[in-house]
Amino acid sequence: VSPPSCPPGRSYIRYSQICAQAVRAAMKPQYKAEAERAAVATVKTVKPKKE
């Protein structure tokens, strides 16, 4: 189910990613590099140990 502000057929997560990309693209060059570095996310998954 999409929130009212989200176009039909898009998940909220994808919608927010598109909005964030648009905001970063509109930034001034001196702030753009820092924003793009912050946008890169690293995720580490850890499986629970079976006992």
PDBQT receptor file of N, H, CA, C and O in Angstrom, charges set to zero:
ATOM      1  N   VAL A   1       0.856  -1.183   0.000  1.00  0.00    +0.000 N 
ATOM      2  CA  VAL A   1       0.000   0.000   0.000  1.00  0.00    +0.000 C 
ATOM      3  C   VAL A   1       0.894   1.235   0.000  1.00  0.00    +0.000 C 
ATOM      4  O   VAL A   1       1.789   1.370   0.835  1.00  0.00    +0.000 OA
ATOM      5  N   SER A   2       0.644   2.115  -0.928  1.00  0.00    +0.000 N 
ATOM      6  H   SER A   2      -0.083   2.006  -1.606  1.00  0.00    +0.000 HD
ATOM      7  CA  SER A   2       1.427   3.344  -1.040  1.00  0.00    +0.000 C 
ATOM      8  C   SER A   2       0.803   4.454  -0.213  1.00  0.00    +0.000 C 
ATOM      9  O   SER A   2      -0.423   4.555  -0.150  1.00  0.00    +0.000 OA
ATOM     10  N   PRO A   3       1.620   5.291   0.425  1.00  0.00    +0.000 N 
ATOM     11  CA  PRO A   3       1.068   6.442   1.138  1.00  0.00    +0.000 C 
ATOM     12  C   PRO A   3       0.433   7.415   0.143  1.00  0.00    +0.000 C 
ATOM     13  O   PRO A   3       0.745   7.358  -1.047  1.00  0.00    +0.000 OA
ATOM     14  N   PRO A   4      -0.442   8.297   0.597  1.00  0.00    +0.000 N 
ATOM     15  CA  PRO A   4      -1.135   9.222  -0.312  1.00  0.00    +0.000 C 
ATOM     16  C   PRO A   4      -0.199  10.082  -1.152  1.00  0.00    +0.000 C 
ATOM     17  O   PRO A   4      -0.539  10.427  -2.284  1.00  0.00    +0.000 OA
ATOM     18  N   SER A   5       0.969  10.435  -0.629  1.00  0.00    +0.000 N 
ATOM     19  H   SER A   5       1.246  10.154   0.290  1.00  0.00    +0.000 HD
ATOM     20  CA  SER A   5       1.885  11.297  -1.378  1.00  0.00    +0.000 C 
ATOM     21  C   SER A   5       2.706  10.520  -2.402  1.00  0.00    +0.000 C 
ATOM     22  O   SER A   5       3.379  11.123  -3.238  1.00  0.00    +0.000 OA
ATOM     23  N   CYS A   6       2.659   9.212  -2.347  1.00  0.00    +0.000 N 
ATOM     24  H   CYS A   6       2.113   8.722  -1.667  1.00  0.00    +0.000 HD
ATOM     25  CA  CYS A   6       3.458   8.356  -3.216  1.00  0.00    +0.000 C 
ATOM     26  C   CYS A   6       2.651   7.967  -4.456  1.00  0.00    +0.000 C 
ATOM     27  O   CYS A   6       1.486   7.590  -4.333  1.00  0.00    +0.000 OA
ATOM     28  N   PRO A   7       3.249   8.052  -5.647  1.00  0.00    +0.000 N 
ATOM     29  CA  PRO A   7       2.526   7.654  -6.858  1.00  0.00    +0.000 C 
ATOM     30  C   PRO A   7       2.122   6.181  -6.813  1.00  0.00    +0.000 C 
ATOM     31  O   PRO A   7       2.842   5.371  -6.231  1.00  0.00    +0.000 OA
ATOM     32  N   PRO A   8       0.999   5.820  -7.407  1.00  0.00    +0.000 N 
ATOM     33  CA  PRO A   8       0.560   4.417  -7.410  1.00  0.00    +0.000 C 
ATOM     34  C   PRO A   8       1.604   3.511  -8.066  1.00  0.00    +0.000 C 
ATOM     35  O   PRO A   8       2.231   3.890  -9.055  1.00  0.00    +0.000 OA
ATOM     36  N   GLY A   9       1.780   2.333  -7.516  1.00  0.00    +0.000 N 
ATOM     37  H   GLY A   9       1.270   2.025  -6.713  1.00  0.00    +0.000 HD
ATOM     38  CA  GLY A   9       2.730   1.381  -8.074  1.00  0.00    +0.000 C 
ATOM     39  C   GLY A   9       4.145   1.530  -7.565  1.00  0.00    +0.000 C 
ATOM     40  O   GLY A   9       5.017   0.755  -7.958  1.00  0.00    +0.000 OA
ATOM     41  N   ARG A  10       4.404   2.489  -6.714  1.00  0.00    +0.000 N 
ATOM     42  H   ARG A  10       3.696   3.119  -6.394  1.00  0.00    +0.000 HD
ATOM     43  CA  ARG A  10       5.743   2.703  -6.157  1.00  0.00    +0.000 C 
ATOM     44  C   ARG A  10       5.692   2.471  -4.653  1.00  0.00    +0.000 C 
ATOM     45  O   ARG A  10       4.740   2.872  -3.984  1.00  0.00    +0.000 OA
ATOM     46  N   SER A  11       6.721   1.823  -4.132  1.00  0.00    +0.000 N 
ATOM     47  H   SER A  11       7.494   1.497  -4.676  1.00  0.00    +0.000 HD
ATOM     48  CA  SER A  11       6.804   1.669  -2.689  1.00  0.00    +0.000 C 
ATOM     49  C   SER A  11       7.324   2.971  -2.093  1.00  0.00    +0.000 C 
ATOM     50  O   SER A  11       7.939   3.778  -2.790  1.00  0.00    +0.000 OA
ATOM     51  N   TYR A  12       7.079   3.168  -0.820  1.00  0.00    +0.000 N 
ATOM     52  H   TYR A  12       6.579   2.512  -0.254  1.00  0.00    +0.000 HD
ATOM     53  CA  TYR A  12       7.541   4.387  -0.161  1.00  0.00    +0.000 C 
ATOM     54  C   TYR A  12       9.062   4.469  -0.178  1.00  0.00    +0.000 C 
ATOM     55  O   TYR A  12       9.624   5.550  -0.353  1.00  0.00    +0.000 OA
ATOM     56  N   ILE A  13       9.734   3.327   0.002  1.00  0.00    +0.000 N 
ATOM     57  H   ILE A  13       9.277   2.449   0.144  1.00  0.00    +0.000 HD
ATOM     58  CA  ILE A  13      11.198   3.316   0.012  1.00  0.00    +0.000 C 
ATOM     59  C   ILE A  13      11.733   3.791  -1.333  1.00  0.00    +0.000 C 
ATOM     60  O   ILE A  13      12.626   4.637  -1.374  1.00  0.00    +0.000 OA
ATOM     61  N   ARG A  14      11.206   3.263  -2.430  1.00  0.00    +0.000 N 
ATOM     62  H   ARG A  14      10.481   2.575  -2.397  1.00  0.00    +0.000 HD
ATOM     63  CA  ARG A  14      11.671   3.668  -3.766  1.00  0.00    +0.000 C 
ATOM     64  C   ARG A  14      11.353   5.136  -4.016  1.00  0.00    +0.000 C 
ATOM     65  O   ARG A  14      12.174   5.866  -4.571  1.00  0.00    +0.000 OA
ATOM     66  N   TYR A  15      10.158   5.571  -3.605  1.00  0.00    +0.000 N 
ATOM     67  H   TYR A  15       9.491   4.978  -3.154  1.00  0.00    +0.000 HD
ATOM     68  CA  TYR A  15       9.756   6.971  -3.765  1.00  0.00    +0.000 C 
ATOM     69  C   TYR A  15      10.721   7.892  -3.022  1.00  0.00    +0.000 C 
ATOM     70  O   TYR A  15      11.123   8.926  -3.555  1.00  0.00    +0.000 OA
ATOM     71  N   SER A  16      11.095   7.525  -1.794  1.00  0.00    +0.000 N 
ATOM     72  H   SER A  16      10.768   6.685  -1.360  1.00  0.00    +0.000 HD
ATOM     73  CA  SER A  16      12.009   8.366  -1.020  1.00  0.00    +0.000 C 
ATOM     74  C   SER A  16      13.413   8.360  -1.623  1.00  0.00    +0.000 C 
ATOM     75  O   SER A  16      14.121   9.362  -1.537  1.00  0.00    +0.000 OA
ATOM     76  N   GLN A  17      13.827   7.239  -2.237  1.00  0.00    +0.000 N 
ATOM     77  H   GLN A  17      13.252   6.425  -2.307  1.00  0.00    +0.000 HD
ATOM     78  CA  GLN A  17      15.126   7.190  -2.908  1.00  0.00    +0.000 C 
ATOM     79  C   GLN A  17      15.158   8.145  -4.099  1.00  0.00    +0.000 C 
ATOM     80  O   GLN A  17      16.146   8.849  -4.309  1.00  0.00    +0.000 OA
ATOM     81  N   ILE A  18      14.083   8.166  -4.872  1.00  0.00    +0.000 N 
ATOM     82  H   ILE A  18      13.280   7.594  -4.701  1.00  0.00    +0.000 HD
ATOM     83  CA  ILE A  18      13.999   9.058  -6.030  1.00  0.00    +0.000 C 
ATOM     84  C   ILE A  18      14.033  10.516  -5.576  1.00  0.00    +0.000 C 
ATOM     85  O   ILE A  18      14.715  11.342  -6.183  1.00  0.00    +0.000 OA
ATOM     86  N   CYS A  19      13.301  10.829  -4.513  1.00  0.00    +0.000 N 
ATOM     87  H   CYS A  19      12.748  10.158  -4.020  1.00  0.00    +0.000 HD
ATOM     88  CA  CYS A  19      13.295  12.202  -3.984  1.00  0.00    +0.000 C 
ATOM     89  C   CYS A  19      14.685  12.606  -3.500  1.00  0.00    +0.000 C 
ATOM     90  O   CYS A  19      15.128  13.726  -3.756  1.00  0.00    +0.000 OA
ATOM     91  N   ALA A  20      15.369  11.711  -2.808  1.00  0.00    +0.000 N 
ATOM     92  H   ALA A  20      15.009  10.801  -2.599  1.00  0.00    +0.000 HD
ATOM     93  CA  ALA A  20      16.711  12.010  -2.305  1.00  0.00    +0.000 C 
ATOM     94  C   ALA A  20      17.686  12.245  -3.454  1.00  0.00    +0.000 C 
ATOM     95  O   ALA A  20      18.533  13.135  -3.373  1.00  0.00    +0.000 OA
ATOM     96  N   GLN A  21      17.575  11.457  -4.522  1.00  0.00    +0.000 N 
ATOM     97  H   GLN A  21      16.888  10.734  -4.587  1.00  0.00    +0.000 HD
ATOM     98  CA  GLN A  21      18.442  11.654  -5.683  1.00  0.00    +0.000 C 
ATOM     99  C   GLN A  21      18.195  13.018  -6.312  1.00  0.00    +0.000 C 
ATOM    100  O   GLN A  21      19.138  13.693  -6.724  1.00  0.00    +0.000 OA
ATOM    101  N   ALA A  22      16.928  13.427  -6.389  1.00  0.00    +0.000 N 
ATOM    102  H   ALA A  22      16.162  12.879  -6.055  1.00  0.00    +0.000 HD
ATOM    103  CA  ALA A  22      16.595  14.727  -6.979  1.00  0.00    +0.000 C 
ATOM    104  C   ALA A  22      17.157  15.867  -6.137  1.00  0.00    +0.000 C 
ATOM    105  O   ALA A  22      17.655  16.855  -6.676  1.00  0.00    +0.000 OA
ATOM    106  N   VAL A  23      17.076  15.730  -4.821  1.00  0.00    +0.000 N 
ATOM    107  H   VAL A  23      16.671  14.927  -4.383  1.00  0.00    +0.000 HD
ATOM    108  CA  VAL A  23      17.605  16.770  -3.929  1.00  0.00    +0.000 C 
ATOM    109  C   VAL A  23      19.120  16.861  -4.068  1.00  0.00    +0.000 C 
ATOM    110  O   VAL A  23      19.667  17.961  -4.157  1.00  0.00    +0.000 OA
ATOM    111  N   ARG A  24      19.809  15.711  -4.088  1.00  0.00    +0.000 N 
ATOM    112  H   ARG A  24      19.365  14.818  -4.016  1.00  0.00    +0.000 HD
ATOM    113  CA  ARG A  24      21.271  15.723  -4.236  1.00  0.00    +0.000 C 
ATOM    114  C   ARG A  24      21.690  16.300  -5.586  1.00  0.00    +0.000 C 
ATOM    115  O   ARG A  24      22.700  16.998  -5.674  1.00  0.00    +0.000 OA
ATOM    116  N   ALA A  25      20.925  16.016  -6.633  1.00  0.00    +0.000 N 
ATOM    117  H   ALA A  25      20.104  15.449  -6.562  1.00  0.00    +0.000 HD
ATOM    118  CA  ALA A  25      21.252  16.538  -7.966  1.00  0.00    +0.000 C 
ATOM    119  C   ALA A  25      21.095  18.054  -8.031  1.00  0.00    +0.000 C 
ATOM    120  O   ALA A  25      21.774  18.710  -8.821  1.00  0.00    +0.000 OA
ATOM    121  N   ALA A  26      20.210  18.617  -7.212  1.00  0.00    +0.000 N 
ATOM    122  H   ALA A  26      19.659  18.084  -6.570  1.00  0.00    +0.000 HD
ATOM    123  CA  ALA A  26      19.955  20.056  -7.233  1.00  0.00    +0.000 C 
ATOM    124  C   ALA A  26      20.904  20.850  -6.334  1.00  0.00    +0.000 C 
ATOM    125  O   ALA A  26      20.876  22.081  -6.339  1.00  0.00    +0.000 OA
ATOM    126  N   MET A  27      21.739  20.159  -5.567  1.00  0.00    +0.000 N 
ATOM    127  H   MET A  27      21.762  19.160  -5.563  1.00  0.00    +0.000 HD
ATOM    128  CA  MET A  27      22.638  20.844  -4.633  1.00  0.00    +0.000 C 
ATOM    129  C   MET A  27      23.762  21.573  -5.349  1.00  0.00    +0.000 C 
ATOM    130  O   MET A  27      24.128  21.240  -6.476  1.00  0.00    +0.000 OA
ATOM    131  N   LYS A  28      24.296  22.571  -4.670  1.00  0.00    +0.000 N 
ATOM    132  H   LYS A  28      23.999  22.841  -3.754  1.00  0.00    +0.000 HD
ATOM    133  CA  LYS A  28      25.466  23.288  -5.169  1.00  0.00    +0.000 C 
ATOM    134  C   LYS A  28      26.666  22.334  -5.129  1.00  0.00    +0.000 C 
ATOM    135  O   LYS A  28      26.734  21.459  -4.266  1.00  0.00    +0.000 OA
ATOM    136  N   PRO A  29      27.613  22.503  -6.063  1.00  0.00    +0.000 N 
ATOM    137  CA  PRO A  29      28.748  21.570  -6.159  1.00  0.00    +0.000 C 
ATOM    138  C   PRO A  29      29.531  21.378  -4.859  1.00  0.00    +0.000 C 
ATOM    139  O   PRO A  29      29.970  20.264  -4.573  1.00  0.00    +0.000 OA
ATOM    140  N   GLN A  30      29.715  22.431  -4.070  1.00  0.00    +0.000 N 
ATOM    141  H   GLN A  30      29.359  23.336  -4.302  1.00  0.00    +0.000 HD
ATOM    142  CA  GLN A  30      30.516  22.282  -2.852  1.00  0.00    +0.000 C 
ATOM    143  C   GLN A  30      29.833  21.392  -1.808  1.00  0.00    +0.000 C 
ATOM    144  O   GLN A  30      30.514  20.825  -0.953  1.00  0.00    +0.000 OA
ATOM    145  N   TYR A  31      28.518  21.260  -1.858  1.00  0.00    +0.000 N 
ATOM    146  H   TYR A  31      27.965  21.720  -2.553  1.00  0.00    +0.000 HD
ATOM    147  CA  TYR A  31      27.792  20.409  -0.916  1.00  0.00    +0.000 C 
ATOM    148  C   TYR A  31      27.457  19.048  -1.519  1.00  0.00    +0.000 C 
ATOM    149  O   TYR A  31      27.189  18.091  -0.792  1.00  0.00    +0.000 OA
ATOM    150  N   LYS A  32      27.472  18.967  -2.836  1.00  0.00    +0.000 N 
ATOM    151  H   LYS A  32      27.690  19.744  -3.426  1.00  0.00    +0.000 HD
ATOM    152  CA  LYS A  32      27.052  17.764  -3.542  1.00  0.00    +0.000 C 
ATOM    153  C   LYS A  32      27.943  16.561  -3.223  1.00  0.00    +0.000 C 
ATOM    154  O   LYS A  32      27.430  15.470  -2.975  1.00  0.00    +0.000 OA
ATOM    155  N   ALA A  33      29.260  16.741  -3.225  1.00  0.00    +0.000 N 
ATOM    156  H   ALA A  33      29.677  17.628  -3.426  1.00  0.00    +0.000 HD
ATOM    157  CA  ALA A  33      30.188  15.633  -2.986  1.00  0.00    +0.000 C 
ATOM    158  C   ALA A  33      29.977  15.028  -1.604  1.00  0.00    +0.000 C 
ATOM    159  O   ALA A  33      29.976  13.807  -1.450  1.00  0.00    +0.000 OA
ATOM    160  N   GLU A  34      29.802  15.871  -0.609  1.00  0.00    +0.000 N 
ATOM    161  H   GLU A  34      29.802  16.863  -0.733  1.00  0.00    +0.000 HD
ATOM    162  CA  GLU A  34      29.582  15.374   0.753  1.00  0.00    +0.000 C 
ATOM    163  C   GLU A  34      28.258  14.625   0.861  1.00  0.00    +0.000 C 
ATOM    164  O   GLU A  34      28.188  13.588   1.520  1.00  0.00    +0.000 OA
ATOM    165  N   ALA A  35      27.220  15.131   0.228  1.00  0.00    +0.000 N 
ATOM    166  H   ALA A  35      27.276  15.973  -0.308  1.00  0.00    +0.000 HD
ATOM    167  CA  ALA A  35      25.907  14.485   0.259  1.00  0.00    +0.000 C 
ATOM    168  C   ALA A  35      25.946  13.126  -0.439  1.00  0.00    +0.000 C 
ATOM    169  O   ALA A  35      25.314  12.174   0.018  1.00  0.00    +0.000 OA
ATOM    170  N   GLU A  36      26.682  13.036  -1.538  1.00  0.00    +0.000 N 
ATOM    171  H   GLU A  36      27.195  13.810  -1.909  1.00  0.00    +0.000 HD
ATOM    172  CA  GLU A  36      26.781  11.763  -2.248  1.00  0.00    +0.000 C 
ATOM    173  C   GLU A  36      27.559  10.736  -1.437  1.00  0.00    +0.000 C 
ATOM    174  O   GLU A  36      27.232   9.550  -1.467  1.00  0.00    +0.000 OA
ATOM    175  N   ARG A  37      28.583  11.177  -0.714  1.00  0.00    +0.000 N 
ATOM    176  H   ARG A  37      28.848  12.141  -0.689  1.00  0.00    +0.000 HD
ATOM    177  CA  ARG A  37      29.323  10.253   0.155  1.00  0.00    +0.000 C 
ATOM    178  C   ARG A  37      28.428   9.738   1.271  1.00  0.00    +0.000 C 
ATOM    179  O   ARG A  37      28.492   8.560   1.622  1.00  0.00    +0.000 OA
ATOM    180  N   ALA A  38      27.604  10.598   1.825  1.00  0.00    +0.000 N 
ATOM    181  H   ALA A  38      27.552  11.555   1.540  1.00  0.00    +0.000 HD
ATOM    182  CA  ALA A  38      26.708  10.194   2.908  1.00  0.00    +0.000 C 
ATOM    183  C   ALA A  38      25.600   9.274   2.407  1.00  0.00    +0.000 C 
ATOM    184  O   ALA A  38      25.039   8.503   3.186  1.00  0.00    +0.000 OA
ATOM    185  N   ALA A  39      25.280   9.347   1.122  1.00  0.00    +0.000 N 
ATOM    186  H   ALA A  39      25.736   9.974   0.490  1.00  0.00    +0.000 HD
ATOM    187  CA  ALA A  39      24.198   8.545   0.561  1.00  0.00    +0.000 C 
ATOM    188  C   ALA A  39      24.588   7.084   0.386  1.00  0.00    +0.000 C 
ATOM    189  O   ALA A  39      23.720   6.212   0.329  1.00  0.00    +0.000 OA
ATOM    190  N   VAL A  40      25.895   6.809   0.300  1.00  0.00    +0.000 N 
ATOM    191  H   VAL A  40      26.600   7.517   0.347  1.00  0.00    +0.000 HD
ATOM    192  CA  VAL A  40      26.344   5.433   0.121  1.00  0.00    +0.000 C 
ATOM    193  C   VAL A  40      26.199   4.709   1.452  1.00  0.00    +0.000 C 
ATOM    194  O   VAL A  40      26.762   5.126   2.464  1.00  0.00    +0.000 OA
ATOM    195  N   ALA A  41      25.451   3.638   1.437  1.00  0.00    +0.000 N 
ATOM    196  H   ALA A  41      24.994   3.299   0.615  1.00  0.00    +0.000 HD
ATOM    197  CA  ALA A  41      25.210   2.892   2.670  1.00  0.00    +0.000 C 
ATOM    198  C   ALA A  41      25.891   1.530   2.594  1.00  0.00    +0.000 C 
ATOM    199  O   ALA A  41      25.913   0.888   1.544  1.00  0.00    +0.000 OA
ATOM    200  N   THR A  42      26.431   1.114   3.699  1.00  0.00    +0.000 N 
ATOM    201  H   THR A  42      26.413   1.636   4.552  1.00  0.00    +0.000 HD
ATOM    202  CA  THR A  42      27.024  -0.209   3.794  1.00  0.00    +0.000 C 
ATOM    203  C   THR A  42      26.199  -1.005   4.788  1.00  0.00    +0.000 C 
ATOM    204  O   THR A  42      25.959  -0.569   5.914  1.00  0.00    +0.000 OA
ATOM    205  N   VAL A  43      25.772  -2.173   4.353  1.00  0.00    +0.000 N 
ATOM    206  H   VAL A  43      25.967  -2.527   3.438  1.00  0.00    +0.000 HD
ATOM    207  CA  VAL A  43      24.945  -3.015   5.211  1.00  0.00    +0.000 C 
ATOM    208  C   VAL A  43      25.680  -4.322   5.449  1.00  0.00    +0.000 C 
ATOM    209  O   VAL A  43      26.169  -4.954   4.512  1.00  0.00    +0.000 OA
ATOM    210  N   LYS A  44      25.749  -4.714   6.694  1.00  0.00    +0.000 N 
ATOM    211  H   LYS A  44      25.351  -4.201   7.455  1.00  0.00    +0.000 HD
ATOM    212  CA  LYS A  44      26.384  -5.971   7.046  1.00  0.00    +0.000 C 
ATOM    213  C   LYS A  44      25.322  -6.868   7.663  1.00  0.00    +0.000 C 
ATOM    214  O   LYS A  44      24.648  -6.479   8.617  1.00  0.00    +0.000 OA
ATOM    215  N   THR A  45      25.176  -8.065   7.117  1.00  0.00    +0.000 N 
ATOM    216  H   THR A  45      25.723  -8.381   6.342  1.00  0.00    +0.000 HD
ATOM    217  CA  THR A  45      24.204  -9.000   7.676  1.00  0.00    +0.000 C 
ATOM    218  C   THR A  45      24.944 -10.043   8.494  1.00  0.00    +0.000 C 
ATOM    219  O   THR A  45      26.003 -10.530   8.099  1.00  0.00    +0.000 OA
ATOM    220  N   VAL A  46      24.381 -10.368   9.619  1.00  0.00    +0.000 N 
ATOM    221  H   VAL A  46      23.521  -9.972   9.940  1.00  0.00    +0.000 HD
ATOM    222  CA  VAL A  46      24.968 -11.358  10.509  1.00  0.00    +0.000 C 
ATOM    223  C   VAL A  46      23.898 -12.388  10.818  1.00  0.00    +0.000 C 
ATOM    224  O   VAL A  46      22.812 -12.054  11.292  1.00  0.00    +0.000 OA
ATOM    225  N   LYS A  47      24.220 -13.647  10.543  1.00  0.00    +0.000 N 
ATOM    226  H   LYS A  47      25.102 -13.918  10.158  1.00  0.00    +0.000 HD
ATOM    227  CA  LYS A  47      23.275 -14.717  10.837  1.00  0.00    +0.000 C 
ATOM    228  C   LYS A  47      23.430 -15.110  12.305  1.00  0.00    +0.000 C 
ATOM    229  O   LYS A  47      24.548 -15.218  12.807  1.00  0.00    +0.000 OA
ATOM    230  N   PRO A  48      22.314 -15.322  12.988  1.00  0.00    +0.000 N 
ATOM    231  CA  PRO A  48      22.411 -15.731  14.395  1.00  0.00    +0.000 C 
ATOM    232  C   PRO A  48      22.996 -17.144  14.504  1.00  0.00    +0.000 C 
ATOM    233  O   PRO A  48      22.741 -18.009  13.667  1.00  0.00    +0.000 OA
ATOM    234  N   LYS A  49      23.781 -17.346  15.554  1.00  0.00    +0.000 N 
ATOM    235  H   LYS A  49      23.988 -16.643  16.234  1.00  0.00    +0.000 HD
ATOM    236  CA  LYS A  49      24.390 -18.660  15.777  1.00  0.00    +0.000 C 
ATOM    237  C   LYS A  49      23.349 -19.606  16.351  1.00  0.00    +0.000 C 
ATOM    238  O   LYS A  49      22.573 -19.238  17.232  1.00  0.00    +0.000 OA
ATOM    239  N   LYS A  50      23.345 -20.820  15.841  1.00  0.00    +0.000 N 
ATOM    240  H   LYS A  50      23.976 -21.119  15.125  1.00  0.00    +0.000 HD
ATOM    241  CA  LYS A  50      22.434 -21.841  16.378  1.00  0.00    +0.000 C 
ATOM    242  C   LYS A  50      23.113 -22.505  17.558  1.00  0.00    +0.000 C 
ATOM    243  O   LYS A  50      24.283 -22.883  17.488  1.00  0.00    +0.000 OA
ATOM    244  N   GLU A  51      22.374 -22.641  18.630  1.00  0.00    +0.000 N 
ATOM    245  H   GLU A  51      21.424 -22.335  18.687  1.00  0.00    +0.000 HD
ATOM    246  CA  GLU A  51      22.949 -23.257  19.830  1.00  0.00    +0.000 C 
ATOM    247  C   GLU A  51      22.301 -24.563  20.113  1.00  0.00    +0.000 C 
ATOM    248  O   GLU A  51      22.654 -25.230  21.086  1.00  0.00    +0.000 OA
TER     249      GLU A  51
